[in-house]
């Protein structure tokens, strides 16, 4: 059977698959196990999907913070693709495992959260994903909490879990091995995380588990534990990590390169309208249903379409259209205001330079401490985009030349060499 790549995917699909299956595979980088010529539904997910049997599809989210961003939403959107194809989505809130914290890609142990902190965070998560998932169709969504089965787990069950893996297997996990080799402490409770997360798949009897490409170890542990406890092993389906609005590093609140699901329409639109060319097709693939062969030719028009589509998902089409108009008005007003002030030469600044130092060196502030207050207060924008980290570092003047630095609505400088 002739195969072709799934849209935006590293995998190949038979040409006769349905649109619903093609949507499920859109942007997917890995499925395991994956035996594409097999008709065995335990080895070939496409064969399983074509059987017409509804599957139980699990996505686990640990409420370690209060805000979800677009980088998190890609997996939630994939869960919706399964719902639209007639399958049952299981949104698993890891209220128990969040107290340990996923050690994946961590250079040091996570701070343990209290039960109250986790509960408060969990309450916000469901509302934030409501615009994405189908909450209305009966049988399409289960919302579960892993404290249902993990909070009462006894010592004998815990020993059974621990006996399924060796220390060597745990240290093969990249984050653990790196820390061990560098002499950074690896704590015993962290070893429990992949085992407890894997046991979630046993308790839920999931047929498919979704995760980022950094989660393959944890998803595979779930599959192994299901086999150990006599449950049919799940498929793993992995998506790449979404790069942030800087187009360089993965989207992260700590890096400031994120778009939060709860941001107001204008803020969301303004950030997405500046999506770098290098990642804009990825954003269309993972954040919209827009066919990639129907994108506008002009890169600027692509940015505007992306911003409008994504803002519309969370705030409605009318709010997205208004945000687009407000952004145009804001940019026009800033341009006029910028014409009325003198340029500031970056030759007076030593690079690399932190944002608070840069701002303090301009006529907009009298000192670095005043600059810090304005930045932390949310009053500072760079080319119309709010900047909130006083220590954000610029390596050279080339990053800033031609941009407008702003405090409030009336104070501007245009940065020049």
C-alpha positions, 0 to 999 in steps of 0.5 A: 500500500502506498504511503505518504507523510501525515501533514506536518508529521514525521510519520507516513500514512496509507493514502486511504486513511480517513480525514479523522485519522489524518487529523489525529496524525497531524504533527505527530513525531513518534508512535510506538509500537509502530508496525505499519504493515501489520494488521494487528491492532496491538502493533499498528495504531492505524489498524486499531483506529480503522477497526472502529473500536472507541479508544481510551486516550490519556493525557496527564497534566500535573498542576505545578503552576496556575497558568497553561500556555500554548506550548501545553495546549498542543497535546490538549488539541491532540486529545480533541482530535481523538474526541472528534474521531469518536474516542474517549479523552481522559484528561488526567489531573496529576494532583498526587504526582504534582507533589513530587514533580516530574524530574524530566529535563530538570537540573535539580530536584523540584520544590515539592508543592503542598496539597493546598497549592496543587488543589488551587492550581488544578481548579484553574486547569479545567477552565483553561482547557475548556475552549479546546475540549468537547465537554458536551458530547456524552462519553467523550471526556473523563476528567480524573485525578490520580489521587483517586488511586495513588493516595491510598496505595499501600506498601505492598503495592508500592513494593510491587511497583518498585520491583518492576524497574532496576536502578540502572534503568532509572539512571538511563533516564537522561535527566537522572544520568546527567545529574548523577554524573555531575554529582547533583543529588538525585532523591529517592522520591524522584524515582517514584515519579515515572512509576506512579505516572505509569501506574496511572495507565494501569488504573485507567486502562488507557489504550493511547497515552499522549506526551511530548517527545521529552516524555517517551521514557515515562510513557514507555514505563506506563506501557511496561507496567500495564503489561506487568499488571495484566492490562493490554499495553497502550500506544505512545503518541508523541508531539515535539515541544513547541518553540517559544515566541523567540523561535529558539527555545521551548515555550516557557513562562520562566523564559518569557517566550510564552502565550498564556491561554488566559491572556486578554485578546489584544495581548495574545494577538500582539504576541502571535502577530510577531511569530518568527518565520522559522516557526510559523508553520509549526504554529499553524500545524500544532495550534490550528487546523489550517491546511499548510498548502493554503497559507498566504504567500506573504509572511506578514499575512501569515502572521496576521492569520495565525494571530487571528485564528488562535485568538479566536479559539480562546476568545471568539471570532469577534474578539479576535477581529477587535484585537486585530484592529486594536493592534493596528491602532496601537502600532499606528499610535506608537509610530506617531509618538515615536516620531516626536522624541529623540533617538537614543544611541546604543553606543552609550550602552555596554553589551551584553546589557540587562533590560533594567540597565538599558532602560535606566541608561535612556532618558525615560528613567533616572536610575536603574532602580526606577527602571526595575520598578517600571518593568516589574509594574508592567509599564514597559514595552519593547516594540509594543510587546510588554517586557516583564523580566528586568534581567532579560539580557541583550547580547548586542545592539543589533538586537535592538536597533530600530525598536521603540522602547516605551514606558506607559502611553506617552514616553518613547525612545527609538533605539539607534546605533 
